[in-house]
Amino acid sequence: MRRTFWLLSLLLMIIFTGCSSLSTWVKSNLEGVPVWVFEPQVGRNQTAFVGEGRATAENRARVLAYESILTEISTYIGEDVTGRHIAQLSSRGAVEEYLLRVTQEFVKQEDEVVTVWFLAVADRTLLETARTESEIQLLENVRRMDELAALGSRYYRENKDILAVQQYLGIAGIARTLPVDRGEQRRVEALDRVRTILRPLTISVTQGNPAIPTVEVTLRRGSGRLSPRVVQAPVIAMAQARDGMGSEYADSQRFVTDANGQFTFRSTNPTLVSTGSIVFGLDLEHDLAPIKESDPEVHGELVSLLEQKRVGFPYARVSIVGNQPLLIAVQEYTLQGAVLPSSFTAQSFAKRLSNDGIRTQVSGIPPLEDEDQLSRLRSAYPSVSFALYGDVGVSHQRTTERGGAVTVTGEVSLVDMSTFTRLGSTQTVVANAVGPSMEEARREAFSRFGLIATSLLYRYLYR
């Protein structure tokens, strides 16, 4: 009878004081895992985190278990710390910032699935400090987002739509750094506002002169002529230009709309010649850069939306030469100063200018020191109004194991043949080349000089 009484007393004690531990013990035995997986026991000044990772390979399962621990810590603190600590935790089994250590691990394999559990113990005081700091930062981020939202709303009322967009993109960037439950809704709302503002914007071009080229560009909120004009908006003008060697490259100029939502475009690039198109688009590349990696899908969507706003303005530049031929009188000289019979420089000029629709005529008159060369050229070519006049000579040459290396130096001017007025000059130009022989190196150097000199004279040929 006494024995039965003590058994009943022991049973009641377990039921009322240790039912949780008993159920955990039973569960751990049934599932074949340690008790700490369900109910870790740590000191008063410590906090435990149990990470679980499941995969077909143990190494992958271990990584997932480490990430699981950091996810729990992130939730506890209120800040995503996974990216900051995953390398240290996975390599050392510790995170110094919280005095965290992995104290237990257990691996279980069922069929082809491996499950790994880690028990990590951290200093409670350090976690609480981080939690407080995170909450303070969270409140600061919320305050900053509220400020940006108020500023965006004000800018929009003032027809500064792009400035408003920049504020909402700022909100999205801040919200992205917050825990999902605290920042996701703000991020979605901010990006929706960005889309709403960008969709109705239209760029139009009027009062243009394709021969210069110049054109007036207007940005409106809507497509109607009475639609509000958007001020202080960055717009980029894009076109294909040419470098010093004649190769095309993408050139751009940045403008900002004035108080009337407009600006006047005029190219400052002298190599914007012949025919082509100036494309105008909203310039938000820098503002969208932060979301390119964090949210590439949204980035691509917004970039596509901006591309739909672009508008082109065709140009057809006409040189001062017009339909008349441009005389090319450029003489080549040896290192010793002797006149060369070659015309590689002149041919290089002619080839490049012909690609731009400029007719050329290469002079066949040799230079004479005793006479005025320009007068002789005008007498020989009376129908020519303009000429490229100058000389270029070898300034250095040497033989190498691979052939020859040549440097040429010279200057060419654009001359009005009716008055002998020099309209512009390349100043001194230097070109270098190497070749399998000295002759081929010299030919290439003279040809390169012609390409470079042509680029420098475009600013005078086109006005």
URNOR-V203196 format. One record per residue. SS is DSSP state (H for helix, E for strand, - for the rest). D_CENTER is the distance of its C-alpha to the mean C-alpha in whole Angstrom. Layout:
BEGIN
ss=SS d_center=D_CENTER
ss=SS d_center=D_CENTER
END
This chain:
BEGIN
ss=- d_center=87
ss=H d_center=85
ss=H d_center=83
ss=H d_center=82
ss=H d_center=81
ss=H d_center=79
ss=H d_center=77
ss=H d_center=76
ss=H d_center=75
ss=H d_center=73
ss=H d_center=71
ss=H d_center=71
ss=H d_center=69
ss=H d_center=67
ss=H d_center=66
ss=H d_center=66
ss=H d_center=64
ss=- d_center=62
ss=H d_center=61
ss=H d_center=58
ss=H d_center=58
ss=H d_center=60
ss=H d_center=58
ss=H d_center=55
ss=H d_center=58
ss=H d_center=59
ss=H d_center=55
ss=H d_center=54
ss=H d_center=57
ss=H d_center=57
ss=H d_center=53
ss=- d_center=54
ss=- d_center=51
ss=- d_center=52
ss=H d_center=53
ss=H d_center=50
ss=H d_center=48
ss=- d_center=49
ss=- d_center=50
ss=- d_center=49
ss=- d_center=52
ss=- d_center=50
ss=- d_center=52
ss=- d_center=52
ss=- d_center=49
ss=E d_center=47
ss=E d_center=44
ss=E d_center=44
ss=E d_center=41
ss=E d_center=42
ss=E d_center=39
ss=E d_center=40
ss=E d_center=38
ss=E d_center=39
ss=E d_center=38
ss=- d_center=39
ss=- d_center=39
ss=H d_center=40
ss=H d_center=37
ss=H d_center=34
ss=H d_center=37
ss=H d_center=37
ss=H d_center=33
ss=H d_center=34
ss=H d_center=36
ss=H d_center=34
ss=H d_center=32
ss=H d_center=35
ss=H d_center=36
ss=H d_center=33
ss=H d_center=32
ss=H d_center=36
ss=H d_center=35
ss=H d_center=32
ss=H d_center=34
ss=H d_center=37
ss=H d_center=35
ss=- d_center=32
ss=- d_center=29
ss=- d_center=27
ss=- d_center=28
ss=H d_center=27
ss=H d_center=24
ss=H d_center=26
ss=H d_center=29
ss=H d_center=29
ss=H d_center=29
ss=H d_center=32
ss=H d_center=34
ss=H d_center=33
ss=H d_center=34
ss=H d_center=37
ss=- d_center=38
ss=E d_center=37
ss=E d_center=35
ss=H d_center=36
ss=H d_center=35
ss=H d_center=38
ss=- d_center=40
ss=E d_center=40
ss=E d_center=41
ss=E d_center=42
ss=E d_center=46
ss=E d_center=47
ss=E d_center=45
ss=E d_center=47
ss=E d_center=46
ss=E d_center=47
ss=E d_center=47
ss=E d_center=49
ss=- d_center=48
ss=- d_center=45
ss=E d_center=43
ss=E d_center=43
ss=E d_center=43
ss=E d_center=42
ss=E d_center=43
ss=E d_center=42
ss=E d_center=44
ss=E d_center=42
ss=E d_center=43
ss=E d_center=42
ss=E d_center=43
ss=H d_center=44
ss=H d_center=43
ss=H d_center=40
ss=H d_center=39
ss=H d_center=40
ss=H d_center=39
ss=H d_center=35
ss=H d_center=36
ss=H d_center=37
ss=H d_center=34
ss=H d_center=32
ss=H d_center=34
ss=H d_center=33
ss=H d_center=30
ss=H d_center=30
ss=H d_center=32
ss=H d_center=30
ss=H d_center=27
ss=H d_center=29
ss=H d_center=30
ss=H d_center=26
ss=H d_center=25
ss=H d_center=29
ss=H d_center=28
ss=H d_center=24
ss=H d_center=26
ss=H d_center=29
ss=H d_center=26
ss=H d_center=24
ss=H d_center=28
ss=H d_center=29
ss=H d_center=26
ss=H d_center=27
ss=H d_center=30
ss=- d_center=29
ss=- d_center=27
ss=- d_center=24
ss=H d_center=22
ss=H d_center=19
ss=H d_center=20
ss=H d_center=21
ss=H d_center=19
ss=H d_center=17
ss=H d_center=20
ss=H d_center=20
ss=H d_center=17
ss=H d_center=18
ss=H d_center=21
ss=H d_center=19
ss=H d_center=17
ss=H d_center=20
ss=H d_center=22
ss=H d_center=20
ss=- d_center=22
ss=- d_center=25
ss=- d_center=28
ss=H d_center=28
ss=H d_center=31
ss=H d_center=30
ss=H d_center=26
ss=H d_center=26
ss=H d_center=28
ss=H d_center=26
ss=H d_center=23
ss=H d_center=24
ss=H d_center=25
ss=H d_center=22
ss=H d_center=20
ss=H d_center=23
ss=H d_center=23
ss=H d_center=20
ss=H d_center=21
ss=H d_center=24
ss=H d_center=23
ss=H d_center=20
ss=H d_center=23
ss=- d_center=25
ss=E d_center=23
ss=E d_center=24
ss=E d_center=23
ss=E d_center=26
ss=E d_center=27
ss=E d_center=30
ss=E d_center=32
ss=E d_center=30
ss=E d_center=32
ss=- d_center=30
ss=- d_center=32
ss=- d_center=30
ss=- d_center=28
ss=E d_center=28
ss=E d_center=27
ss=E d_center=27
ss=E d_center=25
ss=E d_center=26
ss=E d_center=24
ss=E d_center=26
ss=E d_center=27
ss=- d_center=28
ss=- d_center=30
ss=- d_center=33
ss=- d_center=34
ss=- d_center=35
ss=- d_center=32
ss=- d_center=31
ss=E d_center=28
ss=- d_center=25
ss=- d_center=25
ss=- d_center=22
ss=- d_center=19
ss=E d_center=16
ss=E d_center=16
ss=E d_center=14
ss=E d_center=16
ss=E d_center=15
ss=E d_center=18
ss=E d_center=18
ss=E d_center=20
ss=E d_center=22
ss=- d_center=21
ss=- d_center=25
ss=- d_center=26
ss=- d_center=25
ss=- d_center=22
ss=E d_center=20
ss=E d_center=16
ss=E d_center=14
ss=E d_center=15
ss=E d_center=14
ss=E d_center=16
ss=E d_center=15
ss=E d_center=18
ss=E d_center=20
ss=- d_center=23
ss=- d_center=26
ss=- d_center=29
ss=- d_center=30
ss=- d_center=26
ss=E d_center=26
ss=E d_center=25
ss=E d_center=26
ss=E d_center=24
ss=E d_center=25
ss=- d_center=23
ss=- d_center=23
ss=- d_center=22
ss=- d_center=26
ss=- d_center=25
ss=- d_center=24
ss=- d_center=27
ss=- d_center=29
ss=E d_center=28
ss=E d_center=25
ss=E d_center=23
ss=E d_center=21
ss=E d_center=18
ss=E d_center=18
ss=E d_center=15
ss=E d_center=15
ss=- d_center=12
ss=- d_center=10
ss=H d_center=7
ss=H d_center=7
ss=H d_center=10
ss=H d_center=9
ss=- d_center=7
ss=H d_center=10
ss=H d_center=12
ss=H d_center=9
ss=H d_center=12
ss=H d_center=15
ss=- d_center=15
ss=H d_center=13
ss=H d_center=16
ss=H d_center=16
ss=H d_center=12
ss=H d_center=13
ss=H d_center=16
ss=H d_center=14
ss=H d_center=12
ss=H d_center=15
ss=H d_center=17
ss=H d_center=15
ss=H d_center=15
ss=- d_center=19
ss=- d_center=19
ss=- d_center=18
ss=E d_center=21
ss=E d_center=22
ss=E d_center=25
ss=E d_center=26
ss=E d_center=28
ss=E d_center=30
ss=- d_center=31
ss=- d_center=34
ss=- d_center=35
ss=- d_center=38
ss=- d_center=40
ss=- d_center=40
ss=- d_center=43
ss=- d_center=44
ss=- d_center=44
ss=E d_center=42
ss=E d_center=44
ss=E d_center=43
ss=E d_center=45
ss=E d_center=43
ss=E d_center=46
ss=E d_center=45
ss=E d_center=47
ss=- d_center=48
ss=- d_center=47
ss=- d_center=51
ss=- d_center=50
ss=- d_center=52
ss=E d_center=51
ss=- d_center=49
ss=- d_center=50
ss=- d_center=47
ss=- d_center=44
ss=H d_center=41
ss=H d_center=39
ss=H d_center=41
ss=H d_center=40
ss=H d_center=36
ss=H d_center=36
ss=H d_center=38
ss=H d_center=36
ss=H d_center=32
ss=H d_center=34
ss=H d_center=36
ss=H d_center=32
ss=- d_center=32
ss=- d_center=35
ss=- d_center=37
ss=- d_center=40
ss=E d_center=41
ss=E d_center=45
ss=E d_center=45
ss=- d_center=48
ss=- d_center=51
ss=- d_center=53
ss=- d_center=53
ss=- d_center=53
ss=- d_center=56
ss=- d_center=56
ss=- d_center=59
ss=- d_center=58
ss=- d_center=55
ss=H d_center=53
ss=H d_center=51
ss=H d_center=55
ss=H d_center=55
ss=H d_center=52
ss=H d_center=53
ss=H d_center=56
ss=H d_center=55
ss=- d_center=52
ss=- d_center=54
ss=- d_center=51
ss=- d_center=48
ss=- d_center=47
ss=E d_center=44
ss=E d_center=43
ss=E d_center=41
ss=E d_center=43
ss=E d_center=43
ss=E d_center=43
ss=E d_center=42
ss=E d_center=43
ss=E d_center=43
ss=E d_center=42
ss=E d_center=42
ss=E d_center=43
ss=E d_center=43
ss=E d_center=44
ss=E d_center=42
ss=- d_center=43
ss=- d_center=41
ss=E d_center=42
ss=E d_center=41
ss=E d_center=39
ss=E d_center=39
ss=E d_center=38
ss=E d_center=39
ss=E d_center=39
ss=E d_center=39
ss=E d_center=39
ss=E d_center=39
ss=E d_center=40
ss=E d_center=40
ss=E d_center=43
ss=E d_center=45
ss=- d_center=48
ss=- d_center=50
ss=- d_center=50
ss=- d_center=49
ss=E d_center=46
ss=E d_center=43
ss=E d_center=40
ss=E d_center=37
ss=E d_center=37
ss=- d_center=34
ss=- d_center=36
ss=- d_center=36
ss=E d_center=34
ss=E d_center=34
ss=E d_center=33
ss=E d_center=34
ss=E d_center=34
ss=E d_center=36
ss=E d_center=38
ss=- d_center=41
ss=- d_center=43
ss=H d_center=44
ss=H d_center=44
ss=H d_center=41
ss=H d_center=39
ss=H d_center=41
ss=H d_center=40
ss=H d_center=36
ss=H d_center=36
ss=H d_center=38
ss=H d_center=36
ss=H d_center=32
ss=H d_center=34
ss=H d_center=34
ss=H d_center=31
ss=H d_center=30
ss=H d_center=32
ss=H d_center=32
ss=H d_center=28
ss=H d_center=30
ss=H d_center=32
ss=H d_center=30
ss=H d_center=30
ss=H d_center=34
ss=H d_center=34
ss=- d_center=32
ss=- d_center=33
END
